[in-house]
Amino acid sequence: MSLDKILSIGGRPGLYRLLTQTRTGLVAESLLDNKRVTVGMSSNVSVLSEIAIYTLEEELPLRAVFEKIQIMEKGGKTSVKHKDNKLSLEEYFFEVLPNYDEDKVYVSDIKKVIQWYNILHDHGITDFTATSEDADKADEEE
């Protein structure tokens, strides 16, 4: 499963798998407890494939950050937990992405990235390579 079917829903913990879209919103299934939820149009929903992390040069897609974590951890879960202290999280993220913009990327963002990576890893969603749509967008920008 690709990241364009995985959602983060504001005010709800964890990640969700998009099941279907409706006239008034969408239906998603929690990756944490497999419960289905109906989400209205007014809810803050983010698709993981659309999220990027600020670096000093550009915005790096979350997919690419997950790839860097995966390489650093040799395919395993992260060596830090999302509830670790601020300093541990910042040091870990600096190892993963040395040029991340410390003024724009907050500890809360780092916690989410680590938590999301571990949730995806637990569910066997470990293919973070670029989709054909991402490649098409990159070609258009050049």
C-alpha positions as CSV (number, residue, x, y, z in Angstrom):
1,M,0.0,0.0,0.0
2,S,1.3,3.4,-0.9
3,L,1.3,6.6,1.3
4,D,-1.4,8.1,-0.9
5,K,-4.0,5.9,0.9
6,I,-2.7,6.6,4.4
7,L,-4.2,9.5,6.3
8,S,-3.6,11.6,9.4
9,I,-6.8,13.0,10.9
10,G,-6.6,16.0,13.1
11,G,-7.7,15.4,16.6
12,R,-7.4,11.6,16.3
13,P,-4.4,9.5,17.3
14,G,-2.5,7.3,14.8
15,L,-2.9,6.8,11.1
16,Y,-5.8,5.7,9.0
17,R,-6.3,3.8,5.8
18,L,-8.6,5.4,3.3
19,L,-11.4,3.0,2.5
20,T,-13.8,5.2,0.4
21,Q,-14.9,8.7,-0.2
22,T,-18.5,9.8,0.3
23,R,-20.5,12.9,-0.7
24,T,-20.0,14.3,2.8
25,G,-16.5,13.1,3.6
26,L,-14.7,9.8,3.8
27,V,-14.6,6.5,5.6
28,A,-11.3,5.4,7.0
29,E,-10.0,2.5,9.1
30,S,-7.6,3.0,12.0
31,L,-4.2,1.3,11.7
32,L,-4.1,1.1,15.5
33,D,-7.3,-0.7,16.3
34,N,-8.9,-1.4,12.9
35,K,-12.0,0.6,13.8
36,R,-13.8,2.4,11.0
37,V,-14.6,6.1,11.3
38,T,-16.6,8.5,9.2
39,V,-14.8,11.8,8.7
40,G,-16.7,14.9,7.5
41,M,-15.4,17.5,5.0
42,S,-14.7,20.0,7.8
43,S,-12.1,17.7,9.5
44,N,-8.5,18.4,9.0
45,V,-7.3,15.4,7.0
46,S,-3.7,15.1,5.6
47,V,-2.6,12.4,3.1
48,L,0.9,11.3,4.0
49,S,2.1,11.4,0.4
50,E,1.3,15.2,0.4
51,I,3.3,16.0,3.6
52,A,6.9,17.4,3.4
53,I,9.6,18.3,5.9
54,Y,11.4,21.6,5.6
55,T,15.1,21.5,5.0
56,L,17.5,24.4,4.5
57,E,17.4,24.0,0.7
58,E,13.9,22.6,-0.1
59,E,10.9,20.7,1.2
60,L,11.6,17.0,1.3
61,P,8.6,14.7,0.9
62,L,7.8,12.6,4.0
63,R,8.3,9.5,1.8
64,A,11.9,10.4,1.4
65,V,12.4,11.0,5.1
66,F,10.9,7.6,5.8
67,E,13.3,6.1,3.3
68,K,16.2,7.7,5.1
69,I,15.0,6.4,8.5
70,Q,14.6,2.9,6.9
71,I,18.1,3.0,5.6
72,M,19.6,4.2,8.9
73,E,17.6,1.6,10.9
74,K,18.4,-1.2,8.3
75,G,14.7,-1.8,7.8
76,G,13.8,-2.0,11.5
77,K,11.9,0.3,13.8
78,T,13.4,3.5,15.1
79,S,15.9,3.3,17.9
80,V,14.1,6.2,19.7
81,K,10.5,6.3,20.7
82,H,8.2,9.2,20.0
83,K,7.8,9.8,23.7
84,D,11.5,10.2,24.4
85,N,12.9,13.5,25.5
86,K,13.3,16.5,23.3
87,L,17.1,16.3,23.0
88,S,17.0,12.6,22.1
89,L,14.4,13.2,19.4
90,E,16.3,16.2,17.9
91,E,19.6,14.3,17.9
92,Y,18.0,11.3,16.2
93,F,16.3,13.5,13.5
94,F,19.6,15.3,12.9
95,E,21.2,12.0,12.2
96,V,18.4,11.1,9.7
97,L,18.2,14.5,8.1
98,P,21.2,16.7,9.0
99,N,19.9,19.7,7.0
100,Y,16.4,19.9,8.4
101,D,15.2,23.5,9.2
102,E,15.3,23.6,13.0
103,D,13.2,26.9,13.0
104,K,10.3,25.3,11.0
105,V,10.4,21.7,12.2
106,Y,9.2,21.4,15.8
107,V,9.7,18.6,18.2
108,S,6.0,17.7,17.8
109,D,6.6,17.2,14.1
110,I,9.6,14.9,14.8
111,K,7.4,12.9,17.2
112,K,4.8,12.5,14.5
113,V,7.3,11.4,11.9
114,I,8.8,8.8,14.3
115,Q,5.4,7.5,15.5
116,W,4.1,7.3,11.9
117,Y,7.1,5.4,10.7
118,N,6.8,2.9,13.5
119,I,3.0,2.4,12.8
120,L,3.7,1.9,9.1
121,H,6.5,-0.5,9.9
122,D,4.2,-2.5,12.3
123,H,1.7,-2.9,9.5
124,G,4.2,-3.9,6.8
125,I,3.9,-0.7,4.9
126,T,7.6,-0.3,4.1
127,D,7.8,0.6,0.4
128,F,8.4,4.3,0.4
129,T,9.7,4.6,-3.1
130,A,8.4,7.3,-5.4
131,T,5.1,6.6,-7.1
132,S,4.7,7.2,-10.8
133,E,2.7,10.4,-10.0
134,D,5.7,11.7,-7.9
135,A,8.0,11.0,-10.8
136,D,5.7,12.8,-13.2
137,K,5.6,15.9,-10.9
138,A,9.4,15.9,-10.6
139,D,9.7,15.8,-14.4
140,E,7.3,18.7,-14.8
141,E,9.2,20.8,-12.3
142,E,12.5,20.3,-14.3
